[in-house]
Amino acid sequence: MDLDAPGTSAPLLGEPTPVELMNTVWADRVGVHDALATPDEAVAWLRRVLPEPPVPDLDRLRLLRDALRRLAAERTGDPRPSAASAVPTRTDALRVLDDACAAAPTWSSLRWEPGEEPRREVRSDAAADRVLIAGLAEQAVRFFAGEEAADLRACLAPGCVLYFVRHHPRREWCSAGCGNRARVARHYRRRRPTSD
């Protein structure tokens, strides 16, 4: 997918669904974009990752996405200001994730105390009506509490705001396009005369 083409929707990189949801905030040469900006865009994105999704509660879906981006930033030590989440703290993100999971008859809760590894706890209660978001939240809890989370990375290529799971030890970027941009930027920095 050409991430530099204006009007391109959020890229699907073949990542786990929670990472794909985080990546509904994406950037190109024009700026940072939100693939969940309108209900139609949200349904279009959901159709790319889920079979026959219901129309989501857009505010709850975006809040879940922003909470996952906050947790990803915590997990990866993400230094990118342009990738900042609207959810200010890990505690707030965990509350959002727990609330989203609670919309299912049984749900997971992510427990992550400072200095400890994340772990999954299962809870149960009466059934709720927000199954779609609860399902996405459940996948996110399993992702962050699972082994794959250790390989979650922030793409540090110039202008990129995406996350990816590093399945190969030499992978540094979310896509080949970002790798090319990073190499070009590195070459430019080496060739540029110093201003002393």
N, C-alpha and C positions, 0 to 999 in steps of 0.2 A: 504494500500500500504506500502511495506517495504521501507522506505526511506534510510535504511542502505545498501541495495543491490546495489553493483556497477553496473553501466550501467542503472539504473532505470531512466526513463524520469521524467520530472517535475511532481510533484504530483498534482492531481486534488482533492481538498478538499471539493467540493460542495459550494464554496464561489461565490459571485457575479463575473461576468466575468472580471471586472477591477482588482479585487483582484487576480483572477486566472492568469491574464496577469502579474501582479507584481511578482507572484510566479513562473514565468518561470526562475527566478534566484533562485536556490535551492542548498542545501548542503547535503553532506553525509560524511562518514568517510574519503573519498578520498580528498574532498575539495568542493569548490563552483563551480557550473555548470551553463551553460546557455542553456536552451532548445530552444533558437532561434539562435543558433550559425551558422547554415547553412540554406539555403532555404528549404531543405527537412525536417529538424527538425521543422522549423517554420510551414510548411504546415501540418506536422503530429500533431503538437500541436493544430493548428487551427481546424483541423478535429475533435479533441476531444471536442471542445467547440462550434463550429458553423457547421451548415449543409452546405456542398458543398462550402467551402471558395475558393475564387480566390487565385492565388499565390500572396503573399504580397510583397510590397517594403520592403525588410528586414531591411534596414537602418532606415526607418521611423517607422517601427513596434518596433524595439529595442529602438529607441529614445523615442517613446511614452511610452513604458514600463519603461524606466529609469526615465522619467518625473513623472510617477505615483508613482514610488518607492520614489522619492524625496518628493512628496506631502504626501505620507503615512508616511514617516519619520518625516515630520513636524507635521502632525496630531497626531501621537502617541508619539512624543518625543523619537524616536528610538535611543538608545545609542550604537547600535551594529556596530562597525567599519567594520565588514565583510559584512554587509548588505548595505553599502554605495552606493549611486547612482552615475552614471556617469554624471548626470545633477547637477551642483554645487549649484544652488540656487532655492528658491521657485519662484522667478520672471522668471528665465529661464524655469522652469518646466511649469509654467502657459502659457508662450509664446508657448512652444512646444504643449501643449494641445490645445490652441486656434488655432494654425496653422493646427493641425490635424483635428479639428472640422470644420475648414473653407473649407475642401475638399468636403463638402456636400452642396446641394443647400440652405439649412437652417442649422444653427448650433448653438450650445450652446457655451457660453463663461463663464468660471468660474472666478468670481470676488472674491478676497480674500485679503482684506486690512489688514495690521497688526492690531491686537486687535479686529478684527471683525470675524463673522462666514462666511464661504463660501456661496455664493449665485449664482444661475444660471441666466444668461441673454441669450435670444434668439436673434440671428442675421440672416440676409438673404443676399444672393448675387447670382451671377451666379453659375450654376452647375459646379462641379469639377469631376475629374476622380479617386479620391482615396476614394471610398465609404467604403471599408472594414475598413481602419484605421479610417476614420471619424466616422463610426458606433461605433467602440471600444472607441474612444475618447468621443463620445456623452454619452455612457454608463458611462464612468468615471466621466464626469461632473455631471451627474445625481446622481452618487454614492456619490461623495465628497460634493455635495450641499444638499444631502438628509439626512434623519434621521439615516440610517445605518452607516454613516461615524463616528458618535459618538461612535460606538462600534468597530471600527477598532483597532486592536492591533498588535503589533510586537511580534512574538513568541520569548521569551527570554530564551528558552531552550538552553543548551550548543551546539554551532555549528550551530544552525538553523538561516536562513535568511528569513523565510517566514512571511507573514502577514495573519491575519484571522479576521473574524467578530465574535465578542463574542455575541452569541445568548443566552447564559446562564450565569448568574452572577458569577458562580464559575469556568467558563472556563478560563484557564490561558495559554494554549498552542495550537498550530495549530493541533496537532494530539495526539493520545494516546502514540505513540512512543516517541514524544518529552516530554510528561508528565513523562514517565518512566525515560528518561535520566535525566531530571531535578531532580526527586526524588533521583535517584542514586547519582548524583553529590552532592546534599544536604546532603545525608547520609554520603558520603565519607568525605565531609568537616567537619562534626561533629565528625567523628571517627578518623580523622587524628590527630596525635600528633602535638601540637604547637611547633614551632621552636624558643623558647626563651632561 
